[in-house]
Amino acid sequence: MRRRDLLKLAPALAPCLGMPALMAQSTSQNPAVSRARNGTSPLRIVKVEAFVVRTPNDNRPADQLIEMPPVGAMTGGPGLWNRLDHASPSRFFGHTQAVLVKITTNQDLVGWGECHAPAAPRVHQTVVSDLLAPVLLGQNALDVEPLWEKMYSTQRLRGYSDGFYTEAIAGADLALWDILGKFTGQPVYQLLGGRYRREIPTYVGIGGNDIPALKASAAKAVREGYGAVKMSLSKGAGTNDLNRVLEVAESIRGKAQLLVDSLGGYKLYEAIKVGRELDRNGNIGWWEDPLTPDDTESYPKLADALDTAIVAGEELSNRFQFRDLFAKKSVDIVNPDVCRAGGITEMKRIAVLADAHGILWAPHVSTGTAPYVSASIHLACATPNFLIMEGGNIFAGPLGNALLKQPFAWTPGHATVSESPGLGVEFDEKELRKVIAA
């Protein structure tokens, strides 16, 4: 058997035989891999690729996907509630987009990662191919943290520390952790220090055009097994009817908690007034992003004024931003996003920093594919201050299990960590090609 075939066969056999160390035993027969494991020969990175994936993959030009409220759009509320809408984000006409990163080593080990890239994904693709690939090519793929520091520092003194840049770094970082896990025959959570929990609690978003529909959606989710559901409040123009939230929260009292997301919809004086109503209800698990992320001076005042837990962090991209958030006691819970905040390497640091400040964390999981979700699950089960994870049944979508050789297990209200080496993600490349944007 050729050494290349042996490397491909070992990870597939290990889970079947219940032997996580099988890969280490098998590859030890390969002198090159053995030298790499002993620290005398690196596992060289020979290829770094980035692919834009999209569903529906209808070849619609990228610049025609962005949907935004018109300039000068108002919030639509009565009286002083009707002011300039400063918080409604771009939408994408029903499309979901992401960027997948594929890193290959000289031993034909392949790692998959992902950038959070719902808008303008070709930016992330270009950052990976034109900036990060030259940093990574020829380097030892096992030097995961040193390579993260090198990627981050490449543009650090030019002021790039978040946004598209750290989202692109996240894609490469996930792929490197995936390679490290496959090389050692261990799931990523084991490489992060071990598993605190086997099952990960998840929450799901609910929807409906009126209060009865929202109540029905919440009741259905609770019956399915969710202990928490989330809905919007002033998340977009014309949705600032607080009564919607209070009635839904009351309808599931004693069965589940309601989480509320405002996506930056309020000014401080408005948020304090609304937040006190949430306090009085008593069945609001948290209030997410009540203020815009750049209103850093107001968050500590809001958190101090209310009993309801304040959540923020999905918009932040590195541990330095979270350090400042924690130092000001701005929030009670953080919800950083692994494919936005620099990947597994930086997310582990953020989780540890949060724990040092007595703060729980809940992974933000928006739209994306399997590496994004799997990385979040591995981090969740390997950190003591994890709380709950966003998700619903993301693997049921067209960018989920439909693209995988081996589907992920997912039940309403719970996610299970993969025991396969690395992130446990193996794409069916024939299916994957169907969603790669031209």
NUMARBA-229045 format. One record per residue (C-alpha): residue number from 0; residue in three letters; x, y, z. Coordinates in steps of 0.1 Angstrom, whole numbers, plus 2048, in hexadecimal, padded with zeros to 3 digits. Example, Ala and Ser with C-alpha at 12.3 -4.5 7.8 and 13.67 -1.06 7.14 Angstrom:
REM residues 2
(0; 'ALA'; (87B; 7D3; 84E))
(1; 'SER'; (889; 7F5; 847))
REM end
This chain:
REM residues 438
(0; 'MET'; (800; 800; 800))
(1; 'ARG'; (80D; 822; 7F7))
(2; 'ARG'; (813; 83A; 814))
(3; 'ARG'; (7FA; 853; 805))
(4; 'ASP'; (7DF; 838; 806))
(5; 'LEU'; (7E8; 82F; 829))
(6; 'LEU'; (7E4; 853; 835))
(7; 'LYS'; (7C1; 854; 825))
(8; 'LEU'; (7B6; 833; 833))
(9; 'ALA'; (7C1; 838; 857))
(10; 'PRO'; (7A8; 853; 862))
(11; 'ALA'; (78B; 841; 852))
(12; 'LEU'; (793; 821; 865))
(13; 'ALA'; (79A; 831; 887))
(14; 'PRO'; (776; 83A; 890))
(15; 'CYS'; (769; 818; 884))
(16; 'LEU'; (781; 805; 899))
(17; 'GLY'; (77C; 81B; 8B8))
(18; 'MET'; (7A1; 823; 8B9))
(19; 'PRO'; (7A9; 848; 8B8))
(20; 'ALA'; (7CE; 841; 8B8))
(21; 'LEU'; (7CC; 82B; 899))
(22; 'MET'; (7D8; 847; 882))
(23; 'ALA'; (7F7; 84D; 898))
(24; 'GLN'; (7FF; 827; 897))
(25; 'SER'; (7F9; 825; 871))
(26; 'THR'; (80C; 844; 867))
(27; 'SER'; (829; 83B; 87D))
(28; 'GLN'; (832; 823; 861))
(29; 'ASN'; (837; 841; 84A))
(30; 'PRO'; (85A; 84F; 851))
(31; 'ALA'; (850; 872; 846))
(32; 'VAL'; (832; 874; 85D))
(33; 'SER'; (846; 863; 879))
(34; 'ARG'; (861; 87E; 876))
(35; 'ALA'; (846; 899; 877))
(36; 'ARG'; (837; 88B; 896))
(37; 'ASN'; (859; 88A; 8A7))
(38; 'GLY'; (85F; 8AE; 89E))
(39; 'THR'; (87A; 8A8; 885))
(40; 'SER'; (865; 8AC; 865))
(41; 'PRO'; (849; 8C4; 861))
(42; 'LEU'; (827; 8BD; 851))
(43; 'ARG'; (82B; 8D6; 834))
(44; 'ILE'; (80D; 8EA; 827))
(45; 'VAL'; (80D; 8E6; 801))
(46; 'LYS'; (7EB; 8F4; 7F7))
(47; 'VAL'; (7D3; 90E; 805))
(48; 'GLU'; (7B2; 911; 7F3))
(49; 'ALA'; (792; 926; 7F9))
(50; 'PHE'; (770; 91F; 7EA))
(51; 'VAL'; (751; 935; 7EA))
(52; 'VAL'; (732; 91F; 7F1))
(53; 'ARG'; (70F; 92B; 7EB))
(54; 'THR'; (6EB; 91E; 7ED))
(55; 'PRO'; (6D7; 922; 7D7))
(56; 'ASN'; (6F5; 921; 7C0))
(57; 'ASP'; (6E3; 933; 7A4))
(58; 'ASN'; (700; 946; 795))
(59; 'ARG'; (6F0; 967; 79F))
(60; 'PRO'; (70B; 982; 79F))
(61; 'ALA'; (719; 988; 7C2))
(62; 'ASP'; (712; 9AD; 7C1))
(63; 'GLN'; (6ED; 9A6; 7BC))
(64; 'LEU'; (6E9; 992; 7DC))
(65; 'ILE'; (6EC; 9AE; 7F5))
(66; 'GLU'; (6CA; 9BA; 802))
(67; 'MET'; (6CA; 9D9; 818))
(68; 'PRO'; (6B1; 9F2; 826))
(69; 'PRO'; (6B1; A12; 812))
(70; 'VAL'; (6C6; A2F; 81D))
(71; 'GLY'; (6B2; A43; 836))
(72; 'ALA'; (69C; A26; 840))
(73; 'MET'; (68A; A2C; 862))
(74; 'THR'; (682; A13; 87E))
(75; 'GLY'; (65D; A18; 879))
(76; 'GLY'; (652; A1B; 89D))
(77; 'PRO'; (63A; A34; 8AC))
(78; 'GLY'; (647; A56; 8B9))
(79; 'LEU'; (66B; A56; 8C3))
(80; 'TRP'; (66F; A31; 8B9))
(81; 'ASN'; (66E; A3D; 895))
(82; 'ARG'; (692; A46; 88F))
(83; 'LEU'; (6AE; A3D; 876))
(84; 'ASP'; (6B2; A18; 874))
(85; 'HIS'; (6D7; A14; 87C))
(86; 'ALA'; (6D7; 9EE; 883))
(87; 'SER'; (6C7; 9DA; 867))
(88; 'PRO'; (6E2; 9C5; 856))
(89; 'SER'; (6E5; 9BA; 832))
(90; 'ARG'; (6D2; 99C; 827))
(91; 'PHE'; (6D7; 985; 809))
(92; 'PHE'; (6B7; 97E; 7F6))
(93; 'GLY'; (6B4; 95B; 804))
(94; 'HIS'; (6D8; 951; 7FD))
(95; 'THR'; (6F1; 941; 815))
(96; 'GLN'; (716; 945; 80F))
(97; 'ALA'; (736; 93B; 81F))
(98; 'VAL'; (75B; 935; 817))
(99; 'LEU'; (76B; 913; 81C))
(100; 'VAL'; (790; 911; 820))
(101; 'LYS'; (7A3; 8F1; 817))
(102; 'ILE'; (7C7; 8EC; 822))
(103; 'THR'; (7DB; 8CE; 815))
(104; 'THR'; (7FD; 8C2; 823))
(105; 'ASN'; (81A; 8B0; 812))
(106; 'GLN'; (80C; 88F; 822))
(107; 'ASP'; (7EB; 895; 810))
(108; 'LEU'; (7D9; 89D; 831))
(109; 'VAL'; (7BC; 8B5; 82A))
(110; 'GLY'; (7AC; 8CD; 843))
(111; 'TRP'; (78C; 8E0; 83E))
(112; 'GLY'; (783; 901; 84D))
(113; 'GLU'; (769; 91D; 848))
(114; 'CYS'; (766; 943; 847))
(115; 'HIS'; (746; 953; 852))
(116; 'ALA'; (73F; 965; 832))
(117; 'PRO'; (71A; 96C; 82C))
(118; 'ALA'; (722; 98C; 818))
(119; 'ALA'; (73D; 991; 7FE))
(120; 'PRO'; (74E; 96F; 803))
(121; 'ARG'; (766; 976; 7E7))
(122; 'VAL'; (777; 98E; 7FE))
(123; 'HIS'; (77F; 971; 817))
(124; 'GLN'; (789; 95B; 7FA))
(125; 'THR'; (7A2; 975; 7EE))
(126; 'VAL'; (7B0; 97B; 811))
(127; 'VAL'; (7B6; 956; 814))
(128; 'SER'; (7C5; 951; 7F2))
(129; 'ASP'; (7DA; 971; 7EE))
(130; 'LEU'; (7E4; 978; 812))
(131; 'LEU'; (7E1; 95A; 829))
(132; 'ALA'; (7EC; 93F; 811))
(133; 'PRO'; (80F; 94E; 80C))
(134; 'VAL'; (812; 94F; 832))
(135; 'LEU'; (808; 92A; 835))
(136; 'LEU'; (818; 919; 817))
(137; 'GLY'; (837; 905; 821))
(138; 'GLN'; (830; 908; 846))
(139; 'ASN'; (82B; 8EC; 85F))
(140; 'ALA'; (805; 8E6; 861))
(141; 'LEU'; (80A; 8DA; 885))
(142; 'ASP'; (814; 8FC; 891))
(143; 'VAL'; (7F0; 907; 894))
(144; 'GLU'; (7F4; 923; 8AD))
(145; 'PRO'; (814; 932; 8A0))
(146; 'LEU'; (804; 933; 87D))
(147; 'TRP'; (7E6; 945; 88B))
(148; 'GLU'; (7FD; 95F; 89A))
(149; 'LYS'; (80F; 963; 87A))
(150; 'MET'; (7EF; 967; 866))
(151; 'TYR'; (7E1; 981; 87E))
(152; 'SER'; (802; 994; 881))
(153; 'THR'; (807; 997; 85C))
(154; 'GLN'; (7EF; 9B4; 85A))
(155; 'ARG'; (7ED; 9BD; 87F))
(156; 'LEU'; (801; 9DD; 87C))
(157; 'ARG'; (7EC; 9E8; 85F))
(158; 'GLY'; (7CD; 9E8; 875))
(159; 'TYR'; (7BD; 9C8; 869))
(160; 'SER'; (7B0; 9B5; 888))
(161; 'ASP'; (78C; 9AC; 881))
(162; 'GLY'; (771; 9A9; 866))
(163; 'PHE'; (779; 998; 845))
(164; 'TYR'; (79D; 993; 851))
(165; 'THR'; (797; 97E; 870))
(166; 'GLU'; (77A; 96C; 85E))
(167; 'ALA'; (794; 961; 844))
(168; 'ILE'; (7AD; 957; 85F))
(169; 'ALA'; (791; 942; 86F))
(170; 'GLY'; (78E; 92D; 84F))
(171; 'ALA'; (7B3; 925; 84F))
(172; 'ASP'; (7B4; 91E; 874))
(173; 'LEU'; (798; 905; 874))
(174; 'ALA'; (7A8; 8F3; 858))
(175; 'LEU'; (7C9; 8F0; 86B))
(176; 'TRP'; (7B7; 8E3; 88A))
(177; 'ASP'; (7A6; 8C9; 874))
(178; 'ILE'; (7C8; 8BE; 866))
(179; 'LEU'; (7D7; 8BC; 889))
(180; 'GLY'; (7BA; 8A6; 894))
(181; 'LYS'; (7BD; 88F; 876))
(182; 'PHE'; (7E3; 88D; 87A))
(183; 'THR'; (7E0; 882; 89F))
(184; 'GLY'; (7C0; 86E; 89B))
(185; 'GLN'; (7AE; 884; 8B5))
(186; 'PRO'; (78E; 899; 8B3))
(187; 'VAL'; (795; 8BE; 8B7))
(188; 'TYR'; (785; 8C0; 8DA))
(189; 'GLN'; (79F; 8A7; 8E7))
(190; 'LEU'; (7BB; 8BE; 8D9))
(191; 'LEU'; (7AB; 8DB; 8EB))
(192; 'GLY'; (7AF; 8C9; 90C))
(193; 'GLY'; (792; 8B1; 90E))
(194; 'ARG'; (76C; 8AF; 911))
(195; 'TYR'; (758; 8BF; 92D))
(196; 'ARG'; (737; 8B3; 91E))
(197; 'ARG'; (72B; 89A; 903))
(198; 'GLU'; (70B; 8AC; 8F9))
(199; 'ILE'; (709; 8D1; 8F0))
(200; 'PRO'; (6E7; 8E3; 8F7))
(201; 'THR'; (6DB; 8F8; 8DA))
(202; 'TYR'; (6C0; 912; 8D5))
(203; 'VAL'; (6AC; 91A; 8B6))
(204; 'GLY'; (69D; 939; 8A7))
(205; 'ILE'; (677; 93C; 8A4))
(206; 'GLY'; (662; 950; 88C))
(207; 'GLY'; (63F; 95B; 883))
(208; 'ASN'; (62C; 979; 875))
(209; 'ASP'; (617; 97E; 894))
(210; 'ILE'; (616; 974; 8B9))
(211; 'PRO'; (602; 954; 8B4))
(212; 'ALA'; (61A; 948; 899))
(213; 'LEU'; (638; 950; 8AF))
(214; 'LYS'; (628; 93D; 8CC))
(215; 'ALA'; (622; 91F; 8B6))
(216; 'SER'; (646; 920; 8A9))
(217; 'ALA'; (653; 922; 8CD))
(218; 'ALA'; (63C; 906; 8D9))
(219; 'LYS'; (647; 8EF; 8BC))
(220; 'ALA'; (66C; 8F5; 8C4))
(221; 'VAL'; (666; 8ED; 8E9))
(222; 'ARG'; (654; 8CD; 8E0))
(223; 'GLU'; (671; 8C3; 8CA))
(224; 'GLY'; (689; 8C6; 8E7))
(225; 'TYR'; (697; 8E9; 8E9))
(226; 'GLY'; (69B; 8F9; 90B))
(227; 'ALA'; (6A0; 91B; 8FC))
(228; 'VAL'; (693; 92D; 8DE))
(229; 'LYS'; (69C; 94F; 8CF))
(230; 'MET'; (689; 96B; 8BE))
(231; 'SER'; (68F; 98E; 8B3))
(232; 'LEU'; (686; 9B0; 8C3))
(233; 'SER'; (68C; 9CF; 8AF))
(234; 'LYS'; (6A2; 9BA; 898))
(235; 'GLY'; (699; 9CE; 879))
(236; 'ALA'; (680; 9E9; 871))
(237; 'GLY'; (65D; 9E6; 880))
(238; 'THR'; (664; 9C9; 898))
(239; 'ASN'; (666; 9DC; 8B9))
(240; 'ASP'; (645; 9CE; 8C7))
(241; 'LEU'; (650; 9C3; 8EA))
(242; 'ASN'; (62F; 9B2; 8F0))
(243; 'ARG'; (639; 997; 8D6))
(244; 'VAL'; (656; 98D; 8EC))
(245; 'LEU'; (644; 98E; 90D))
(246; 'GLU'; (627; 978; 901))
(247; 'VAL'; (63E; 95E; 8F2))
(248; 'ALA'; (653; 95D; 911))
(249; 'GLU'; (634; 958; 926))
(250; 'SER'; (627; 93C; 90F))
(251; 'ILE'; (646; 926; 916))
(252; 'ARG'; (64B; 92F; 93A))
(253; 'GLY'; (655; 910; 94E))
(254; 'LYS'; (65E; 8FD; 92F))
(255; 'ALA'; (679; 912; 91E))
(256; 'GLN'; (689; 935; 91F))
(257; 'LEU'; (687; 94F; 904))
(258; 'LEU'; (6A6; 95F; 8F7))
(259; 'VAL'; (6A3; 981; 8E7))
(260; 'ASP'; (6B8; 990; 8CB))
(261; 'SER'; (6B7; 9B5; 8C2))
(262; 'LEU'; (6D5; 9B8; 8AB))
(263; 'GLY'; (6DF; 9DB; 8B6))
(264; 'GLY'; (6BB; 9E9; 8B4))
(265; 'TYR'; (6BC; A00; 8D2))
(266; 'LYS'; (6CC; A1F; 8E1))
(267; 'LEU'; (6D5; A1C; 906))
(268; 'TYR'; (6B7; A2F; 914))
(269; 'GLU'; (6A0; A1A; 8FE))
(270; 'ALA'; (6B1; 9FA; 908))
(271; 'ILE'; (6AE; A01; 92E))
(272; 'LYS'; (689; A08; 92A))
(273; 'VAL'; (683; 9E8; 916))
(274; 'GLY'; (69B; 9D3; 92B))
(275; 'ARG'; (688; 9DA; 94A))
(276; 'GLU'; (669; 9CB; 93A))
(277; 'LEU'; (67D; 9AC; 932))
(278; 'ASP'; (688; 9AB; 956))
(279; 'ARG'; (665; 9AB; 962))
(280; 'ASN'; (65B; 98E; 94C))
(281; 'GLY'; (676; 978; 95C))
(282; 'ASN'; (677; 95D; 940))
(283; 'ILE'; (690; 96F; 929))
(284; 'GLY'; (6B0; 95B; 929))
(285; 'TRP'; (6C4; 976; 919))
(286; 'TRP'; (6C3; 996; 905))
(287; 'GLU'; (6DB; 995; 8E8))
(288; 'ASP'; (6EB; 9B3; 8D7))
(289; 'PRO'; (6D2; 9CE; 8E4))
(290; 'LEU'; (6EB; 9E9; 8DA))
(291; 'THR'; (702; 9ED; 8BC))
(292; 'PRO'; (725; 9DE; 8C1))
(293; 'ASP'; (736; 9FF; 8BE))
(294; 'ASP'; (722; A0E; 8DB))
(295; 'THR'; (73C; A00; 8F4))
(296; 'GLU'; (736; A1B; 90E))
(297; 'SER'; (711; A12; 912))
(298; 'TYR'; (713; 9ED; 916))
(299; 'PRO'; (721; 9ED; 93A))
(300; 'LYS'; (706; A06; 944))
(301; 'LEU'; (6EB; 9EF; 935))
(302; 'ALA'; (6F8; 9D0; 945))
(303; 'ASP'; (6F9; 9E1; 967))
(304; 'ALA'; (6D6; 9EE; 963))
(305; 'LEU'; (6C5; 9CD; 95B))
(306; 'ASP'; (6C0; 9AB; 96A))
(307; 'THR'; (6BC; 999; 948))
(308; 'ALA'; (6DD; 98C; 93C))
(309; 'ILE'; (6EC; 9A1; 920))
(310; 'VAL'; (6FD; 98F; 904))
(311; 'ALA'; (715; 99C; 8E9))
(312; 'GLY'; (734; 991; 8D6))
(313; 'GLU'; (72A; 982; 8B5))
(314; 'GLU'; (737; 9A2; 8A4))
(315; 'LEU'; (759; 9A1; 8B5))
(316; 'SER'; (777; 991; 8A5))
(317; 'ASN'; (794; 98D; 8BD))
(318; 'ARG'; (79E; 988; 8E2))
(319; 'PHE'; (7A8; 9AC; 8E5))
(320; 'GLN'; (785; 9B9; 8DE))
(321; 'PHE'; (777; 9A0; 8F6))
(322; 'ARG'; (791; 9AA; 910))
(323; 'ASP'; (783; 9CD; 90F))
(324; 'LEU'; (75F; 9C1; 910))
(325; 'PHE'; (767; 9AD; 930))
(326; 'ALA'; (77C; 9C8; 941))
(327; 'LYS'; (75E; 9E0; 93F))
(328; 'LYS'; (746; 9C5; 94C))
(329; 'SER'; (731; 9CC; 92D))
(330; 'VAL'; (71F; 9AA; 92A))
(331; 'ASP'; (714; 98C; 93D))
(332; 'ILE'; (718; 972; 921))
(333; 'VAL'; (72C; 974; 900))
(334; 'ASN'; (723; 963; 8DF))
(335; 'PRO'; (743; 964; 8CA))
(336; 'ASP'; (743; 954; 8A7))
(337; 'VAL'; (75F; 93B; 8A0))
(338; 'CYS'; (75F; 943; 87A))
(339; 'ARG'; (760; 968; 880))
(340; 'ALA'; (776; 96B; 89F))
(341; 'GLY'; (796; 95B; 890))
(342; 'GLY'; (78D; 936; 893))
(343; 'ILE'; (793; 91C; 8AE))
(344; 'THR'; (7B4; 92A; 8B9))
(345; 'GLU'; (7A7; 94C; 8C2))
(346; 'MET'; (785; 940; 8CD))
(347; 'LYS'; (795; 929; 8E8))
(348; 'ARG'; (7A8; 948; 8F5))
(349; 'ILE'; (788; 95C; 8F6))
(350; 'ALA'; (776; 941; 909))
(351; 'VAL'; (792; 93E; 922))
(352; 'LEU'; (792; 964; 926))
(353; 'ALA'; (76D; 964; 92C))
(354; 'ASP'; (770; 949; 946))
(355; 'ALA'; (78A; 95D; 958))
(356; 'HIS'; (770; 979; 95B))
(357; 'GLY'; (755; 962; 966))
(358; 'ILE'; (742; 965; 945))
(359; 'LEU'; (730; 949; 933))
(360; 'TRP'; (732; 946; 90D))
(361; 'ALA'; (71A; 939; 8F3))
(362; 'PRO'; (727; 933; 8CF))
(363; 'HIS'; (716; 948; 8B5))
(364; 'VAL'; (70F; 932; 897))
(365; 'SER'; (6FF; 944; 879))
(366; 'THR'; (6FE; 937; 855))
(367; 'GLY'; (718; 920; 849))
(368; 'THR'; (724; 8FC; 844))
(369; 'ALA'; (730; 8DF; 858))
(370; 'PRO'; (753; 8EB; 863))
(371; 'TYR'; (744; 90A; 872))
(372; 'VAL'; (72B; 8F6; 887))
(373; 'SER'; (743; 8DA; 890))
(374; 'ALA'; (75E; 8F2; 89C))
(375; 'SER'; (744; 903; 8B2))
(376; 'ILE'; (73A; 8E2; 8C1))
(377; 'HIS'; (75E; 8D8; 8C8))
(378; 'LEU'; (765; 8F9; 8DA))
(379; 'ALA'; (744; 8F6; 8ED))
(380; 'CYS'; (74C; 8D4; 8FC))
(381; 'ALA'; (770; 8DD; 904))
(382; 'THR'; (76A; 8FD; 918))
(383; 'PRO'; (75C; 8FE; 93C))
(384; 'ASN'; (748; 91F; 938))
(385; 'PHE'; (734; 914; 919))
(386; 'LEU'; (70F; 91B; 91D))
(387; 'ILE'; (6FA; 913; 8FE))
(388; 'MET'; (6FF; 914; 8D8))
(389; 'GLU'; (6EC; 924; 8BC))
(390; 'GLY'; (6E2; 90C; 8A1))
(391; 'GLY'; (6C0; 8FC; 89C))
(392; 'ASN'; (6C4; 8E0; 883))
(393; 'ILE'; (6DE; 8F1; 86C))
(394; 'PHE'; (6E9; 8CF; 85E))
(395; 'ALA'; (6C7; 8CA; 84E))
(396; 'GLY'; (6CE; 8E7; 835))
(397; 'PRO'; (6DE; 8E4; 813))
(398; 'LEU'; (700; 8ED; 820))
(399; 'GLY'; (6FE; 8D4; 83D))
(400; 'ASN'; (6FE; 8AE; 83C))
(401; 'ALA'; (6F5; 8AE; 817))
(402; 'LEU'; (71A; 8B7; 810))
(403; 'LEU'; (729; 89D; 828))
(404; 'LYS'; (735; 879; 824))
(405; 'GLN'; (72B; 872; 848))
(406; 'PRO'; (70D; 886; 855))
(407; 'PHE'; (70F; 898; 877))
(408; 'ALA'; (6F8; 88C; 892))
(409; 'TRP'; (6E1; 8A8; 89E))
(410; 'THR'; (6C1; 8A7; 8B2))
(411; 'PRO'; (6AB; 8C4; 8BC))
(412; 'GLY'; (6B9; 8D5; 8DA))
(413; 'HIS'; (6DA; 8C3; 8DA))
(414; 'ALA'; (6FA; 8BE; 8C5))
(415; 'THR'; (713; 8A2; 8C9))
(416; 'VAL'; (738; 8A7; 8C4))
(417; 'SER'; (749; 892; 8A9))
(418; 'GLU'; (762; 877; 8B5))
(419; 'SER'; (773; 875; 892))
(420; 'PRO'; (796; 884; 88F))
(421; 'GLY'; (797; 8AA; 889))
(422; 'LEU'; (776; 8BB; 885))
(423; 'GLY'; (765; 89B; 878))
(424; 'VAL'; (75C; 8AC; 857))
(425; 'GLU'; (761; 899; 837))
(426; 'PHE'; (751; 8AA; 819))
(427; 'ASP'; (743; 896; 7FC))
(428; 'GLU'; (755; 8AB; 7E2))
(429; 'LYS'; (73D; 8A1; 7C6))
(430; 'GLU'; (721; 8B1; 7DB))
(431; 'LEU'; (737; 8CD; 7E5))
(432; 'ARG'; (73E; 8D7; 7C1))
(433; 'LYS'; (718; 8DD; 7BD))
(434; 'VAL'; (719; 8FA; 7D5))
(435; 'ILE'; (73B; 90A; 7CC))
(436; 'ALA'; (733; 92C; 7BC))
(437; 'ALA'; (741; 933; 79A))
REM end
